Amino acid sequence: MKQIKNILAIIGLVAVVSTLIFAVQTDSVDAIEKKEVKTDKPKELDKNVADTYQISAIEIPKDLNFAGEPVPQEDPDY
């Protein structure tokens, strides 16, 4: 039983240390990737979503209530 406890403790320690090392190395890779060759073209903004992704708002119903109480739609801070 004590051996299993020690093995699990070592596995956990290795997992935590490897996560911390990976986090530090990822920051170094990002710094290297940010170095760019200067060109005459303007820098384009990075996109977080695909070109085919379309965002649309949902319609808010006229009679909106929460637990039987009306929800203020005009003043969101109310």
C-alpha positions, -999 to 999 in steps of 0.1 A, spaced: 0 0 0 28 24 8 45 16 -25 13 25 -44 11 58 -25 47 66 -33 42 57 -70 11 79 -72 29 108 -55 58 105 -79 34 105 -109 16 135 -96 49 154 -90 61 146 -125 28 158 -139 29 191 -120 66 197 -129 60 189 -166 30 212 -167 50 241 -152 79 234 -176 56 234 -206 40 266 -195 73 284 -193 85 269 -227 52 280 -244 59 316 -234 93 314 -250 79 300 -283 53 328 -284 81 354 -281 100 338 -309 69 337 -331 63 374 -325 96 383 -342 86 392 -377 104 402 -408 96 438 -417 77 442 -449 60 470 -467 26 454 -463 4 465 -433 1 440 -406 -32 420 -407 -52 414 -376 -54 378 -363 -88 362 -365 -100 340 -337 -128 323 -358 -131 307 -392 -143 327 -422 -175 306 -424 -185 313 -388 -215 336 -385 -226 352 -353 -262 362 -350 -282 375 -320 -312 357 -307 -346 374 -305 -356 384 -269 -393 376 -262 -417 404 -254 -429 387 -222 -397 378 -204 -399 367 -168 -378 350 -142 -395 330 -115 -427 349 -123 -411 383 -119 -408 406 -150 -372 410 -162 -362 447 -170 -352 448 -207 -347 486 -211 -323 491 -181 -298 462 -177 -284 476 -144 -318 476 -127 
